[in-house]
Amino acid sequence: MKIRTTEALKAFEKSVEQCAGSVYLKSVNGECYDLKKEEFRSQGIRRLMEDEKEELELFVSNRYDNMIMLRFFVAAGEGVF
């Protein structure tokens, strides 16, 4: 997963903020960034922006949050950002 534009980053952050539960990124190496916690958010976002090999996966803690993030990915896939 990689965020390529400023608009996509803003939309991603807005989607994360809308989620009620945990939202986190996890790398294939086991690094984990909880995007709902301020102390890890900037590290996770930075890592996401640098993810050239698209090694990060996004996880959410409940199905409602899954729908929020799915809407973001659909919009991103349609070139909205």
Helices and strands as residue ranges (DSSP letters): H 6-18, E 23-26, E 32-34, H 38-49, E 57-60, H 63-77
